Amino acid sequence: MVTHPSRGLHGQAVEEIGRRIIRGDYPPGSVLHPDKLEVELGVSKTVVREAMRVLASKGLIESRQKRGTTIRPRAHWNLLDSDLLRWQGSAAPTERFLEDLAEVRALVEPAGARLAAARRTETDLAAMRQALDAMSAAGTDADAMVEADLAFHRALLNAAHNELLSRMEVVIEAGLSIRDRIVHGAQHFSDSVPVHRALLRAIEAGDPDAAVTAVESLLSQASRDLAAVQARDGHDEDAAGATPDEAP
């Protein structure tokens, strides 16, 4: 079992079984055997039972008499659950999953920016400025850039002062984290500080229209960076599979 030092055995079991389900190791309709999981993960019956309870609450599995514990169809999964979002993106996210996340960001963030421009407080602005400073200082440190980017967009949604909109941060952060780790990890990306700075200035000025324009520009740049990395990776795979005579 892959260990996560910050989690107990129960949390590690949830993590491992959940990732397997999301990856498709256990397809919908298949049966999970707790006794086998106990042996594979090296944990007790109690740990597996508690892990199953958590996974059931996320809509991934169900237990019935005579049928045992089975994997539910994807339509029943709680896809907005923070763990499910993270599991889907932590391995090799599908193109469809990345497109869905990009579409959600395009719906949520412009609205959040418009509200933030009208409702932001000095505390909100200070949080955004601090995140922007961290982005500027990150340089080529991919992990630092990702954390700073997440902090900026979290502060942006919080500045809208809408509790329900703030809850969308779980989706926004999943999309950002996945996109950022692909792009920054590949060391192939545009300088994102200027577009974030333009967004901050629009919110500081209390200009909703300018804030929407700035966030749309930011999202467009993010999409271009991701597309460039995917195109390059696809070219590298084609080149690796070509014969010497076919290689570019």
C-alpha positions in Angstrom: 0.0 0.0 0.0 1.3 3.5 -0.8 1.8 5.2 2.4 0.9 8.8 3.3 2.7 9.9 6.5 0.1 12.5 7.3 -2.7 9.9 7.3 -3.5 7.0 9.6 -4.0 3.5 8.4 -7.7 4.2 7.9 -7.0 7.2 5.7 -4.3 5.3 3.8 -6.8 2.5 3.1 -9.4 5.0 1.8 -6.7 6.6 -0.4 -5.5 3.4 -1.9 -8.8 1.7 -2.5 -10.3 5.0 -3.8 -7.5 5.5 -6.3 -7.9 1.9 -7.6 -11.6 2.5 -8.2 -11.0 5.8 -10.0 -8.3 4.2 -12.1 -10.7 1.5 -13.2 -8.8 -1.3 -11.4 -12.2 -2.3 -10.1 -14.8 -1.6 -12.8 -18.5 -0.7 -12.0 -20.4 -3.8 -10.9 -17.3 -5.7 -9.8 -17.2 -7.1 -6.3 -14.7 -6.0 -3.6 -13.6 -8.7 -1.2 -12.7 -7.2 2.2 -10.6 -10.2 3.2 -8.4 -9.8 0.2 -8.0 -6.1 0.8 -7.0 -6.8 4.4 -4.1 -9.0 3.1 -3.1 -6.7 0.2 -3.1 -3.6 2.3 -1.8 -5.3 5.5 -4.5 -3.8 7.7 -7.2 -5.1 10.0 -10.9 -5.9 9.4 -11.8 -2.7 11.3 -9.6 -0.5 9.1 -11.1 -2.0 5.9 -14.6 -1.8 7.2 -14.2 1.9 8.1 -12.6 2.6 4.7 -15.6 1.0 3.0 -17.9 3.2 5.0 -16.1 6.3 3.8 -16.0 5.2 0.2 -19.7 4.4 0.3 -20.4 8.0 1.5 -18.6 9.2 -1.6 -20.9 7.1 -3.8 -18.2 4.8 -5.0 -19.4 1.5 -3.5 -22.6 -0.1 -2.1 -23.1 -3.1 0.1 -26.1 -5.5 -0.2 -26.9 -8.8 1.3 -26.0 -11.7 -0.9 -24.3 -9.4 -3.4 -21.5 -8.2 -1.2 -19.8 -4.9 -1.8 -19.8 -3.7 -5.4 -18.5 -0.7 -7.3 -21.3 1.7 -8.3 -21.7 3.2 -11.8 -19.8 6.4 -12.3 -23.2 8.3 -12.5 -23.6 7.7 -8.7 -20.1 9.0 -7.7 -19.9 12.2 -5.8 -17.6 13.8 -8.5 -17.4 17.1 -6.6 -15.9 15.4 -3.5 -12.4 16.8 -3.0 -10.8 13.3 -2.7 -12.4 12.1 -6.0 -11.3 15.2 -7.8 -7.7 14.7 -6.5 -7.7 11.0 -7.3 -8.9 11.6 -10.9 -6.2 14.1 -11.5 -3.3 12.6 -9.6 -2.6 9.8 -12.1 -3.0 10.6 -15.8 -6.2 12.8 -16.1 -8.1 12.1 -19.2 -8.6 14.8 -21.8 -12.4 14.8 -21.1 -11.7 15.4 -17.4 -9.4 18.3 -18.1 -11.9 19.8 -20.5 -14.7 19.5 -17.9 -12.6 21.3 -15.3 -11.7 24.1 -17.7 -15.3 24.6 -18.5 -16.2 24.8 -14.8 -13.5 27.4 -14.3 -14.7 29.4 -17.2 -18.2 29.5 -15.6 -17.2 30.2 -12.0 -14.1 32.4 -12.0 -15.4 35.3 -14.1 -18.5 35.5 -11.9 -16.3 35.3 -8.8 -14.0 38.1 -10.2 -17.0 40.3 -10.9 -18.3 39.9 -7.3 -14.8 40.3 -5.8 -14.4 43.6 -7.6 -17.5 44.9 -5.9 -17.1 43.3 -2.5 -13.4 42.9 -1.7 -12.1 44.0 1.6 -8.6 45.2 2.5 -8.0 41.7 4.0 -9.0 40.1 0.7 -6.6 42.3 -1.2 -3.8 41.7 1.2 -4.2 37.9 0.7 -4.2 38.3 -3.1 -1.1 40.5 -3.0 0.7 38.1 -0.7 -0.1 35.2 -3.1 1.1 37.3 -6.1 4.3 38.1 -4.3 4.9 34.4 -3.7 4.2 33.7 -7.4 6.8 36.3 -8.4 9.3 34.8 -6.0 8.7 31.2 -7.1 10.8 31.4 -10.3 11.2 27.9 -11.7 10.2 26.2 -8.5 7.1 24.3 -9.8 5.8 23.3 -6.3 6.1 26.9 -5.0 4.4 28.3 -8.1 1.5 25.8 -7.8 0.9 26.6 -4.1 1.0 30.4 -4.8 -1.4 30.1 -7.7 -3.8 28.1 -5.6 -3.6 30.7 -2.8 -4.3 33.5 -5.2 -7.4 31.9 -6.7 -8.7 30.8 -3.3 -8.4 34.4 -2.1 -10.2 35.5 -5.3 -13.2 33.3 -4.6 -13.2 34.3 -0.9 -13.3 38.0 -1.9 -16.7 37.4 -3.6 -18.1 36.9 -0.1 -20.6 34.3 -1.3 -20.5 31.1 0.8 -21.8 28.9 -1.9 -19.4 30.3 -4.5 -16.5 29.8 -2.0 -17.4 26.1 -1.8 -16.5 25.9 -5.5 -12.9 26.3 -4.5 -12.6 22.5 -4.3 -13.3 22.2 -8.1 -11.2 25.3 -9.0 -8.3 24.1 -6.9 -8.5 20.6 -8.4 -8.4 22.1 -11.9 -5.7 24.5 -11.1 -3.5 22.0 -9.3 -3.7 19.4 -12.1 -3.1 22.0 -14.8 -0.3 23.7 -12.9 1.5 20.4 -12.1 1.4 19.4 -15.8 2.5 22.7 -17.1 5.0 23.9 -14.5 6.3 20.4 -14.1 7.1 20.4 -17.8 8.9 23.7 -17.4 6.9 24.9 -20.4 4.7 27.8 -19.6 4.1 31.5 -20.1 4.9 34.0 -17.3 1.5 34.0 -15.4 2.4 36.9 -13.1 1.4 39.7 -15.4 -2.1 38.4 -16.0 -2.6 37.7 -12.3 -1.4 41.3 -11.6 -3.9 42.7 -14.1 -6.7 40.8 -12.4 -5.6 42.1 -9.0 -5.4 45.7 -10.2 -9.0 45.4 -11.6 -10.3 44.1 -8.3 -8.3 46.8 -6.4 -9.9 49.4 -8.6 -13.4 48.0 -8.0 -13.9 47.5 -11.8 -16.1 44.4 -12.4 -15.9 44.5 -16.2 -12.1 44.8 -16.1 -11.9 42.0 -13.6 -13.9 39.7 -15.9 -11.8 40.6 -18.9 -8.6 39.9 -16.9 -9.7 36.5 -15.6 -10.8 35.5 -19.1 -7.4 36.4 -20.4 -5.8 34.4 -17.6 -7.9 31.4 -18.4 -7.1 31.7 -22.1 -3.3 31.7 -21.3 -3.7 28.7 -19.0 -5.5 26.8 -21.8 -2.8 27.7 -24.3 0.0 26.6 -22.0 -1.7 23.2 -21.3 -2.3 22.7 -25.0 1.3 23.4 -25.8 2.5 20.8 -23.3 0.1 18.2 -24.5 1.1 18.8 -28.1 4.7 18.5 -27.2 4.2 15.3 -25.2 2.2 13.9 -28.1 5.0 14.7 -30.5 7.6 13.1 -28.2 5.5 9.9 -28.0 5.2 9.8 -31.8 8.9 10.3 -32.2 9.7 7.6 -29.6 7.5 5.1 -31.4 8.9 5.9 -34.9 11.6 3.8 -36.7 14.9 5.5 -37.3 13.9 6.3 -40.9 10.6 7.8 -39.7 11.9 9.9 -36.8 12.0 13.7 -37.4 
